[in-house]
Amino acid sequence: MIFILIVTLLIYAGLVFYVAWSGYRGIGIKGKRWFLIAYSIIMLFLSVSFILARFGSGSTLLAVIGNYWLALFSLSLMILPLVHLIMLILRLTSLHREKTRVAAARIAFVVLVAALAYGSYMAYTPKVNTYTIDIDKSYPEDLNVVMFSDTHFGYLSGKKHAERLVKEVNELEPDLIIIPGDIIDDDLEIVEKKQIFNILSGLEARLGVYGSLGNHDKFRGELSELITAIETANIEILYDETVTIEGGLALIGRKDYSEGERLATEQLTSQLDQSLPIILLDHQPYEYDEAEQAGVDLVVSGHTHRGQVMPGNLITNRLFENDWGYLKKGQLHTIVSSGYGFWGPPIRIGTQSEIVQIHINFNN
């Protein structure tokens, strides 16, 4: 474990040096020792700000700086290799090398700013993705279910994002609202300070609002305290629990996969009438075979963010059987959301924040 940590830190340090040195050369100020020292101190501070905010005593300011540093860092790693490749090709021409380097640096800066603006827009401007599924079980009426996940409420996903969520979800006039995890971003105190749960209490669905917990729904206190805090928003948290709601619809909320010790899906469904439609909230999209064998009809998940920043989607696509969207296995329907919020850098490239609307048709 220590070896992996050391290797990871060394790789990160190497990438930071690559970005920092590229930026220094791009600025074009040479022979000024004071500037090199000041620039090095600033880059060092930026590179550790996210770590200090997450794992140290941190502060709101450090968290904001650290998250935006990650945004600039990740975008730089996408843009700079392409710029350097073009520069190598241009060296084969008769163009003036210094002027070409300065022009490339300016273009890279413009592209970086544009990418940051675009990524922020995609992160803070959710869309609604709609799915229609058929469940071959009886229920008094077809349902309009709204699902969202990975809100990661905290330092950068705050009151305005929560208010937009409530407004846009309520406009869909859901019968039922379900939230499969990562409601907060590890820090309950900042969420309560921003009165996020008071805002979320405005969610409206005649059959109720239900949620499960994700790997980021953690904080330094007792888990029961976190669940109690979330439930002040009239969100019933199912923590390896089942509930049968009005009309005979069964909901299951599992503990997160990261917790290790959790009940098997079969143990949870054995508590239910198998003739009822069964919806499972499981933050991480694993164990579909077990869910299908246990008689679950619909699994909703989040967690993947669909990679959040491309080419991260190529990684999540390899890691998960369904990393985003809809997949059917036998009678089992699975839907994975890319998330309403974001983790770390407040940007999305190649993905977009979303709310999921599910029209469920039953065999009435």
C-alpha positions in Angstrom: 0.0 0.0 0.0 2.8 2.4 0.9 4.7 1.5 -2.3 1.6 2.3 -4.4 1.2 5.6 -2.6 4.8 6.5 -3.2 4.6 5.6 -6.9 1.4 7.6 -7.2 2.9 10.7 -5.6 6.0 10.4 -7.8 3.8 10.2 -11.0 1.8 13.1 -9.8 4.9 15.1 -9.0 6.3 14.4 -12.5 3.1 15.5 -14.2 3.0 18.7 -12.1 6.5 19.5 -13.1 5.6 18.9 -16.8 2.6 21.3 -16.5 4.6 23.9 -14.4 7.6 23.9 -16.7 5.4 24.2 -19.8 3.6 27.1 -18.2 6.9 28.8 -17.2 8.4 28.5 -20.7 5.1 29.7 -22.2 5.1 32.8 -20.1 8.5 33.6 -21.6 10.1 35.5 -18.7 13.7 34.4 -18.6 16.6 35.4 -16.4 14.5 36.7 -13.6 15.3 34.6 -10.5 12.7 36.3 -8.4 10.0 35.3 -10.9 11.2 31.7 -11.0 11.1 31.4 -7.2 7.7 33.0 -6.9 6.3 30.9 -9.7 7.7 27.7 -8.1 6.2 28.5 -4.8 2.8 29.2 -6.3 2.8 26.0 -8.3 3.9 24.0 -5.3 1.1 25.5 -3.2 -1.5 24.8 -6.0 -0.3 21.2 -6.4 -0.8 20.3 -2.7 -3.9 22.5 -2.0 -6.3 19.7 -2.9 -4.5 17.2 -0.7 -4.3 19.6 2.2 -8.0 20.4 1.9 -9.1 16.8 1.7 -6.7 15.1 4.2 -5.5 17.9 6.3 -7.2 20.4 8.5 -8.0 22.3 5.3 -10.4 25.2 4.8 -13.1 26.3 2.5 -10.6 28.5 0.6 -8.2 25.6 0.2 -11.0 23.3 -1.0 -12.0 25.8 -3.7 -8.4 26.5 -4.8 -7.7 22.7 -4.8 -10.7 21.8 -6.9 -10.0 24.5 -9.4 -6.4 23.5 -9.5 -7.5 19.9 -10.4 -9.6 21.4 -13.2 -6.7 23.4 -14.7 -4.3 20.5 -14.1 -6.5 17.8 -15.8 -7.2 20.1 -18.8 -3.5 21.1 -19.1 -2.7 17.4 -19.4 -5.1 17.1 -22.2 -4.0 20.2 -24.1 -0.2 20.4 -23.6 0.8 17.1 -25.2 -1.0 18.2 -28.4 0.6 21.6 -28.3 4.1 20.1 -27.9 3.4 17.6 -30.8 2.5 20.5 -33.1 5.6 22.4 -32.0 7.8 19.4 -32.9 6.2 19.3 -36.3 6.6 23.1 -36.9 10.3 22.7 -36.1 10.6 21.1 -39.5 9.4 24.3 -41.1 11.2 27.6 -41.6 9.0 29.4 -39.1 10.8 31.4 -36.4 11.1 29.1 -33.4 10.7 31.7 -30.6 7.7 33.4 -32.3 6.1 30.1 -32.9 6.6 29.1 -29.2 5.0 32.3 -28.0 2.1 32.0 -30.4 1.5 28.3 -29.3 1.6 29.3 -25.7 -1.1 32.0 -26.3 -3.3 29.6 -28.2 -2.9 27.0 -25.5 -3.9 29.5 -22.9 -7.1 30.5 -24.9 -8.0 26.8 -25.4 -7.5 26.1 -21.7 -9.7 29.0 -20.6 -12.4 28.0 -23.2 -12.2 24.3 -22.1 -12.6 25.4 -18.4 -15.6 27.6 -19.3 -17.2 24.8 -21.4 -16.5 22.2 -18.7 -18.0 24.4 -16.0 -21.1 24.9 -18.1 -21.5 21.1 -18.6 -21.0 20.6 -14.8 -23.5 23.2 -13.6 -26.1 22.9 -16.4 -27.9 19.6 -16.0 -30.0 18.0 -18.7 -32.9 15.5 -18.3 -32.4 12.0 -19.8 -35.6 10.0 -20.1 -36.1 6.2 -20.3 -39.2 4.1 -20.7 -39.2 0.6 -19.4 -41.8 -2.2 -19.1 -42.0 -4.3 -15.9 -44.1 -7.5 -16.3 -45.7 -7.2 -12.9 -48.9 -5.6 -11.6 -49.2 -2.2 -10.1 -52.3 0.1 -10.0 -50.9 2.6 -12.4 -47.8 3.4 -14.6 -45.3 5.6 -12.8 -43.2 8.7 -13.5 -40.0 8.1 -11.4 -37.3 10.7 -11.2 -33.8 9.6 -10.2 -30.7 11.7 -9.5 -27.4 10.7 -7.9 -23.9 12.1 -7.0 -25.0 15.5 -6.1 -21.8 15.8 -4.0 -23.1 18.8 -2.1 -20.2 20.6 -0.4 -17.9 23.5 -1.2 -18.5 23.9 -4.9 -21.9 22.2 -5.4 -23.9 24.4 -3.1 -27.2 26.3 -2.6 -27.8 27.4 -6.2 -27.1 23.9 -7.5 -29.5 22.5 -4.9 -32.2 25.1 -5.7 -31.9 24.3 -9.4 -32.2 20.6 -8.7 -35.4 21.0 -6.7 -37.0 23.3 -9.3 -36.1 21.0 -12.2 -37.1 17.8 -10.5 -40.5 19.2 -9.3 -41.2 20.5 -12.9 -41.1 16.8 -14.0 -44.0 16.1 -11.6 -42.7 12.8 -10.3 -44.7 10.2 -8.6 -41.6 8.9 -6.9 -38.1 10.3 -6.4 -35.1 8.0 -5.8 -31.5 9.0 -5.0 -28.8 6.2 -5.2 -26.0 7.8 -3.2 -23.3 10.4 -2.8 -25.6 13.1 -1.6 -22.9 14.9 0.2 -19.1 15.2 -0.5 -17.6 13.9 2.7 -18.3 17.0 4.8 -21.6 17.2 6.6 -20.7 20.4 8.4 -20.4 22.5 5.2 -23.6 21.0 3.8 -25.5 21.9 7.0 -24.0 25.4 7.1 -25.3 26.0 3.5 -28.7 24.7 4.6 -28.7 22.2 1.7 -31.1 19.8 3.4 -33.6 22.6 4.0 -33.6 23.3 0.3 -33.9 19.6 -0.6 -37.0 19.4 1.7 -38.8 21.2 -1.2 -38.7 18.0 -3.4 -42.2 16.9 -4.1 -43.4 13.4 -5.0 -46.7 11.9 -3.9 -45.1 8.5 -3.2 -42.2 10.0 -1.4 -38.4 10.6 -1.7 -36.1 7.7 -1.0 -32.3 7.4 -1.0 -29.3 5.2 -0.3 -25.8 6.1 0.7 -22.7 6.2 -1.5 -18.9 6.0 -0.9 -18.7 9.8 -0.3 -21.6 9.9 2.1 -19.1 9.9 5.0 -17.9 12.2 7.7 -16.1 12.1 11.0 -19.2 11.4 13.2 -21.5 8.5 13.6 -23.3 7.3 10.4 -26.6 7.5 12.2 -26.0 11.2 12.6 -25.6 11.6 8.9 -28.7 9.6 8.1 -30.7 11.7 10.6 -29.4 14.9 9.0 -30.4 13.8 5.5 -33.8 12.7 6.6 -34.6 16.2 7.9 -35.0 16.9 4.1 -37.9 14.3 4.1 -35.6 11.9 2.3 -36.0 8.4 3.7 -32.6 6.6 3.7 -32.7 2.9 3.1 -29.5 1.4 4.6 -29.6 -2.3 3.8 -33.3 -1.9 4.2 -36.5 -2.5 2.4 -39.8 -0.7 2.3 -43.1 -1.3 0.5 -44.9 1.9 -0.5 -48.4 2.7 -1.5 -50.0 0.4 -4.0 -47.5 -2.4 -3.5 -44.1 -1.2 -4.9 -41.0 -2.5 -3.1 -37.9 -0.4 -2.7 -34.5 -1.7 -1.5 -31.6 0.5 -0.5 -28.2 -1.2 -0.2 -25.2 -0.2 1.8 -22.4 1.0 -0.5 -20.1 -1.6 -2.1 -17.1 0.1 -0.4 -18.4 -0.8 3.0 -17.7 -4.5 2.5 -20.1 -5.9 5.0 -23.5 -5.6 3.6 -26.5 -7.9 3.1 -26.7 -9.8 -0.2 -29.4 -8.7 -2.6 -31.1 -12.1 -2.1 -31.2 -11.6 1.6 -33.0 -8.3 1.1 -35.5 -9.5 -1.5 -36.4 -12.5 0.7 -38.1 -10.1 3.0 -40.4 -9.0 0.2 -43.4 -10.3 -1.7 -41.7 -11.4 -5.0 -44.9 -10.7 -7.0 -44.4 -7.0 -6.3 -42.3 -4.7 -8.6 -38.9 -4.4 -6.9 -36.6 -1.4 -7.4 -33.1 -1.5 -6.0 -31.0 1.6 -5.1 -27.3 0.6 -5.2 -24.8 3.4 -5.5 -22.1 1.5 -7.4 -23.3 -0.5 -10.5 -22.0 -3.9 -9.5 -23.6 -7.4 -9.0 -26.2 -7.3 -11.7 -26.3 -11.1 -11.9 -27.1 -11.4 -8.2 -29.9 -8.7 -8.6 -31.4 -10.5 -11.6 -31.4 -13.9 -9.7 -32.9 -12.3 -6.7 -35.9 -11.1 -8.7 -35.1 -7.4 -8.8 -36.8 -5.5 -11.7 -34.9 -2.3 -11.8 -31.5 -1.3 -10.4 -30.6 2.4 -10.3 -27.0 3.6 -9.6 -24.6 6.4 -10.1 -20.9 6.6 -8.9 -19.2 6.4 -12.3 -19.8 10.1 -13.4 -19.3 8.5 -16.8 -15.6 9.3 -16.3 -16.5 13.0 -15.8 -13.6 14.3 -17.9 -12.8 12.4 -21.1 -11.1 10.0 -21.7 -12.2 8.9 -18.3 -15.3 7.4 -19.9 -13.0 4.8 -21.6 -11.9 3.7 -18.1 -15.4 3.5 -16.6 -16.6 1.7 -19.6 -14.0 -1.0 -19.0 -14.6 -1.1 -15.2 -18.4 -1.4 -15.2 -20.8 -3.6 -17.1 -23.0 -0.5 -17.4 -21.2 2.7 -16.7 -23.9 5.0 -18.0 -27.4 4.8 -19.4 -29.6 1.8 -19.8 -28.8 -1.9 -19.9 -31.2 -4.9 -19.7 -30.3 -8.3 -18.5 -33.1 -10.8 -18.7 -36.0 -9.3 -16.8 -33.6 -6.9 -15.0 -33.5 -3.2 -16.1 -30.4 -1.2 -15.1 -30.0 2.6 -15.3 -26.8 4.4 -14.3 -26.7 8.2 -14.0 -23.6 10.3 -14.8 -24.6 12.3 -11.7 -26.1 15.7 -11.0 -22.9 17.1 -9.4 -19.2 16.4 -9.8 -16.2 15.2 -7.7 -13.1 17.3 -7.5 -12.7 19.6 -10.4 -16.0 21.5 -11.2 -15.9 20.5 -14.8 -17.3 17.9 -17.2 -15.8 17.3 -20.6 -17.5 14.7 -22.7 -20.2 14.2 -20.1 -23.0 16.4 -18.6 -24.7 16.7 -15.3 -28.1 15.0 -15.5 -31.5 14.3 -14.0 -33.0 10.9 -15.0 -36.7 10.5 -15.7 -38.0 6.9 -15.8 -41.4 6.1 -17.2 -42.4 2.7 -15.9 -45.2 0.8 -17.6 -46.6 -2.2 -15.7 -48.7 -5.2 -16.7 -51.9 -3.7 -15.2 
